[in-house]
Amino acid sequence: AQSVTQLDSQVPVFEEAPVELRCNYSSSVSVYLFWYVQYPNQGLQLLLKYLSGSTLVKGINGFEAEFNKSQTSFHLRNPSVHISDTAEYFCAVIELMTTDSWGKLQFGAGTQVVVTP
Amino acid sequence: DGGITQSPKYLFRKEGQNVTLSCEQNLNHDAMYWYRQDPGQGLRLIYYSQIVNDFQKGDIAEGYSVSREKKESFPLTVTSAQKNPTAFYLCASSPSGYNEQFFGPGTRLTVL
């Protein structure tokens, strides 16, 4: 992908409220899409991925994302967040280039989610 | 348990010194990666290796070097040529180039 844009750098949300994290990418070819979560001072953990098939993808911890090809978006949602969901969330994209045997994973800048009581 | 280990978790270096960060995986993955993470900038690719004895530069390879002599190991050396090495370094692996990547816990490097 030429770029991956996460539209919000920080999202404050109350416990048990819904949250949506927006991700847009630019690419003229087919893509694989991922959302990762990073807790403080830890590595990244995969939340969910879209490779093909249904555009609505369910992941861990109640998160889901919807792939919209026409809008080149892959927004992440959770209908009811917990304090433990406080973390940084990264959207990532791999372009499927038929001429290459390896696809670069391109990351967005991240969205910090802060859940308060 | 299968996974990726990185050591040490914290590393302090004096200016002008080279340091080597360790990354080991027991997932039997062919591909391995090194990323650098700075606040507000997401992850940037330093080097990657698709197979043993082969590696390629990523977006910010200057001042870094790697080796891939064994499938399970991909150490990163931060040389004195790296102008601003203080950062969080993440190692990852994947079965191939078109799969999700699995990440290690990271090493935080601080230059004193």
Interface residues (C-beta under 8 A of the other chain):
Chain A: S9 Y32 F34 Y36 N41 Q42 G43 L44 Q45 L46 K49 F90 I94 L96 D100 S101 W102 G103 K104 L105 F107 G108 A109 G110
Chain B: I4 Q6 A31 Y33 G40 Q41 G42 L43 L45 Y48 Q50 F88 L90 A92 S96 G97 Y98 E100 Q101 F102 F103 G104 P105 G106 R108
